[in-house]
Amino acid sequence: MRVPSWLPVAALEALRAPDYRRLWLVGLCLNVARWIDMLALGWLALELTGSPLMVGLAAFCRSMPQLALGPFGGALADRLARGPLLVVSQSMALGAGVALAVLFGTGHGSYAALIAIEVVLGAAWALDFPVRRTALFALVGPAGVTNAVSLETVSMQVAKMVGPTLGGLLLGRLGAGACYAGLAALYAIAVCLTWRLRTRVGGRAAPEAPTATWREGIAAVWRSPAVRGVLVITVLMNTLVFPYQQMLPVFARDVFRVGPELLGLLVAADGLGALVSALAVASQRGFGRHAQLFAGGSVGAAVLLLGFTLSPWYALSVALMFCMGIAESGFATMQTTMVLLGAPAHMRGRALGILLACIGTQPFGAVWIGFLSNRAGAPLATAAGGALALALMLPVAWRMLTRASRPPAPP
């Protein structure tokens, strides 16, 4: 299959490879399903309990497996064949999606059942994240990793537009059962595509890896200043900035006075901005300014979050979400790229598992933002997180930028 001539060839370079193209479609299905799930989880938790704190707690339970299981999922990605692992993780998610569709479709859905099944979805994501990205690296190699990860970010941002919009429409017009049925259908498509790829995404990434442990992976990645900076900023972004995503239903209902359909559009604007940014990065051949884009995007996202919390108007908030998506894309694309390039070859899976554990710290932020929102309101609580993130990130970002601007040492 050839890439159509009217598409920007440089941006879509990795899609020339049929196996990568199928893996990219798997990621697209999973990312759309993930955003439908995130929107539905926040809205249903708010409807079932009426408490922003319980919305934060729901997000905590959904993301906690990433922190707890991420390093072990990364170790499995280094030790075992990736194809069967991907089939297992996506089959887990399919089963959870079907269970949610049946429960809420028959009117038996409850907050406790919602949380219990969401934990299973979180565990599936904890396994999929490092395995699918090490498979991606195996397909394209170091020279193609920036383009391939940028295209992965494109799929995430297309999903961020399509998923919340579709989820909001299904949830608002057909109910939670139909919403989760759509989620299950996407996971079923992903399983079918992955089944065809299971023998072609690479076997064990490193035959010698069984003698190593994930603790050795932590030691190895921590010795790299660039990867260390990525991990520190990732924790700050996920505990202090990204919890705004769980609070968007509260902003929509209590600040902007809109329903799930316009909530979906608010999230989609973020995705559109990130999509534009990711395509711009993907079109750059030999792009090497990884640290600059990562640090600038992280700091920019925190600044824009402060602006969003001060906005009383829905239209202005949509525009701010678009700009925030541009900043977040720089963070998200370079986050994975810098870890893949900076980690030792035989520990890439574990490095990605450690990265996922850092991403998995988001539920702690969601809980404290939810707790503070109960007392001071969502805008003030979210602004406090953004301001603290900005203060803590600036020194780390400055060191990354200073180090990146130094000329290479002479041989």
NORURJO-V459443 format. One record per residue. N is the residue number from 1. SS is DSSP state (hx for helix, st for strand, lp for the rest). BURIAL is # if it has 9 or more other ideal C-beta (glycine too) atoms within 8 Angstrom, else .. Layout:
n;ss;burial
N;SS;BURIAL
N;SS;BURIAL
//
This chain:
n;ss;burial
1;lp;.
2;lp;.
3;lp;#
4;lp;.
5;lp;.
6;lp;.
7;lp;.
8;lp;.
9;lp;.
10;lp;#
11;lp;#
12;lp;#
13;hx;#
14;hx;#
15;hx;#
16;hx;.
17;lp;#
18;hx;.
19;hx;#
20;hx;#
21;hx;#
22;hx;#
23;hx;#
24;hx;#
25;hx;#
26;hx;#
27;hx;#
28;hx;#
29;hx;#
30;hx;#
31;hx;#
32;hx;#
33;hx;#
34;hx;#
35;hx;#
36;hx;#
37;hx;#
38;hx;#
39;hx;#
40;hx;#
41;hx;#
42;hx;#
43;hx;#
44;hx;#
45;hx;#
46;hx;#
47;hx;.
48;hx;#
49;hx;#
50;lp;.
51;lp;#
52;hx;#
53;hx;#
54;hx;#
55;hx;#
56;hx;#
57;hx;#
58;hx;#
59;hx;#
60;hx;#
61;hx;#
62;hx;#
63;hx;#
64;hx;#
65;hx;#
66;hx;#
67;hx;#
68;hx;#
69;hx;#
70;hx;#
71;hx;#
72;hx;#
73;hx;#
74;hx;#
75;hx;#
76;hx;#
77;hx;#
78;hx;#
79;hx;#
80;lp;.
81;lp;.
82;hx;#
83;hx;#
84;hx;#
85;hx;#
86;hx;#
87;hx;#
88;hx;#
89;hx;#
90;hx;#
91;hx;#
92;hx;#
93;hx;#
94;hx;#
95;hx;#
96;hx;#
97;hx;#
98;hx;#
99;hx;#
100;hx;#
101;hx;#
102;hx;#
103;hx;#
104;hx;#
105;hx;#
106;lp;.
107;lp;.
108;lp;.
109;lp;#
110;lp;.
111;hx;#
112;hx;.
113;hx;#
114;hx;#
115;hx;#
116;hx;.
117;hx;#
118;hx;#
119;hx;#
120;hx;#
121;hx;#
122;hx;#
123;hx;#
124;hx;#
125;hx;#
126;hx;#
127;hx;#
128;hx;#
129;hx;#
130;hx;#
131;hx;#
132;hx;#
133;hx;#
134;hx;#
135;hx;#
136;hx;#
137;hx;#
138;hx;#
139;hx;#
140;hx;#
141;hx;.
142;hx;.
143;hx;.
144;hx;#
145;hx;#
146;hx;#
147;hx;#
148;hx;#
149;hx;#
150;hx;#
151;hx;#
152;hx;#
153;hx;#
154;hx;#
155;hx;#
156;hx;#
157;hx;#
158;hx;#
159;hx;#
160;hx;#
161;hx;#
162;hx;#
163;hx;#
164;hx;#
165;hx;#
166;hx;#
167;hx;#
168;hx;#
169;hx;#
170;hx;#
171;hx;#
172;hx;.
173;hx;.
174;hx;.
175;lp;#
176;hx;#
177;hx;#
178;hx;#
179;hx;#
180;hx;#
181;hx;#
182;hx;#
183;hx;#
184;hx;#
185;hx;.
186;hx;#
187;hx;#
188;hx;#
189;hx;#
190;hx;#
191;hx;#
192;hx;.
193;hx;#
194;hx;#
195;hx;.
196;hx;.
197;hx;#
198;lp;#
199;lp;.
200;lp;.
201;lp;#
202;lp;#
203;lp;.
204;lp;#
205;lp;#
206;lp;#
207;hx;.
208;hx;.
209;hx;#
210;hx;.
211;hx;.
212;lp;#
213;lp;.
214;hx;#
215;hx;.
216;hx;#
217;hx;#
218;hx;#
219;hx;.
220;hx;#
221;hx;#
222;hx;#
223;lp;.
224;lp;#
225;hx;.
226;hx;#
227;hx;#
228;hx;#
229;hx;#
230;hx;#
231;hx;#
232;hx;#
233;hx;#
234;hx;#
235;hx;#
236;hx;#
237;hx;#
238;hx;#
239;hx;#
240;hx;#
241;hx;#
242;lp;.
243;lp;#
244;hx;#
245;hx;.
246;hx;#
247;hx;#
248;hx;#
249;hx;#
250;hx;#
251;hx;#
252;hx;#
253;hx;#
254;hx;.
255;hx;#
256;lp;#
257;lp;.
258;lp;#
259;lp;.
260;hx;#
261;hx;#
262;hx;#
263;hx;#
264;hx;#
265;hx;#
266;hx;#
267;hx;#
268;hx;#
269;hx;#
270;hx;#
271;hx;#
272;hx;#
273;hx;#
274;hx;#
275;hx;#
276;hx;#
277;hx;#
278;hx;#
279;hx;#
280;hx;.
281;hx;#
282;hx;#
283;lp;#
284;lp;#
285;lp;.
286;lp;.
287;lp;.
288;lp;.
289;lp;.
290;hx;#
291;hx;#
292;hx;#
293;hx;#
294;hx;#
295;hx;#
296;hx;#
297;hx;#
298;hx;#
299;hx;#
300;hx;#
301;hx;#
302;hx;#
303;hx;#
304;hx;#
305;hx;#
306;hx;#
307;hx;#
308;hx;#
309;hx;#
310;hx;.
311;lp;#
312;lp;.
313;lp;.
314;hx;#
315;hx;.
316;hx;.
317;hx;#
318;hx;#
319;hx;#
320;hx;#
321;hx;#
322;hx;#
323;hx;#
324;hx;#
325;hx;#
326;hx;#
327;hx;#
328;hx;#
329;hx;#
330;hx;#
331;hx;#
332;hx;#
333;hx;#
334;hx;#
335;hx;#
336;hx;#
337;hx;#
338;hx;#
339;hx;#
340;hx;#
341;hx;#
342;hx;#
343;lp;#
344;lp;.
345;hx;.
346;hx;#
347;hx;#
348;hx;#
349;hx;#
350;hx;#
351;hx;#
352;hx;#
353;hx;#
354;hx;#
355;hx;#
356;hx;#
357;hx;#
358;hx;#
359;hx;#
360;lp;#
361;lp;#
362;hx;#
363;hx;#
364;hx;#
365;hx;#
366;hx;#
367;hx;#
368;hx;#
369;hx;#
370;hx;#
371;hx;#
372;hx;#
373;hx;#
374;hx;.
375;hx;.
376;hx;.
377;lp;.
378;hx;#
379;hx;#
380;hx;#
381;hx;#
382;hx;#
383;hx;#
384;hx;#
385;hx;#
386;hx;#
387;hx;#
388;hx;#
389;hx;#
390;hx;#
391;hx;.
392;hx;#
393;hx;#
394;hx;#
395;hx;.
396;hx;#
397;hx;#
398;hx;#
399;hx;#
400;hx;#
401;hx;#
402;hx;.
403;hx;#
404;hx;#
405;hx;.
406;lp;.
407;lp;.
408;lp;.
409;lp;.
410;lp;.
411;lp;.
//
